[in-house]
Amino acid sequence: DQQVKQNSPSLSVQEGRISILNCDYTNSMFDYFLWYKKYPAEGPTFLISISSIKDKNEDGRFTVFLNKSAKHLSLHIVPSQPGDSAVYFCAASRRTYKYIFGTGTRLKVLA
Amino acid sequence: DAGVIQSPRHEVTEMGQEVTLRCKPISGHNSLFWYRQTMMRGLELLIYFNNNVPIDDSGMPEDRFSAKMPNASFSTLKIQPSEPRDSAVYFCASSLVSGGPGEQFFGPGTRLTVL
């Protein structure tokens, strides 16, 4: 039973356009959310996080939006660059070390 | 500065054999995590150590899996006996944060194939 779902296994976007990666969760007790990025043959690296007291957090080209009523978060990358091509994992926690990860979305940015 | 180091990077073994995966966390980090990644289930937490003590092993799938952290700079994950369904990528991660949320730094992973 997946508590964190990334329903799109893959996404292709043209360079310079916006990439939107989506994530849904089922447990309303989750109050801290993260996105990790993973390149082939490397471990995941932290990208951005958001607490449930916020609905938006920005870091450069990356913005995470949280819709608590819909139990949905999204990662926007603007503008997308070829170096952004990777697998993106969302994760959720109840303010503890215990992250529940989704299965990942493979983003391909086309030059 | 070195990140999390894992060895071996790839392991191919036959069913029934013992497998030992190794991890060296980032120096100064007091939390260590072992994860397993599969296509179907994504990244799953297997076990969490804080200050070398196992705090949460609820994710360890069976008694065939065991993990140790004899000191602050070394941890092992052992599978005995291994089975084909154990084939996955195993990640070790470490963190400065004890107990709460915070950035976890992942190693490059060990790709395990059990024939």
Interface residues (C-beta under 8 A of the other chain):
Chain A: Q2 V4 Q6 Y32 L34 Y36 A41 E42 G43 P44 T45 F46 S49 F89 A91 S93 R95 T96 Y97 K98 Y99 F101 G102 T103 G104
Chain B: V4 S31 F33 M39 M40 R41 G42 L43 E44 L45 Y48 D56 F91 A93 S95 V97 G99 G100 P101 G102 E103 Q104 F105 F106 G107 P108 G109
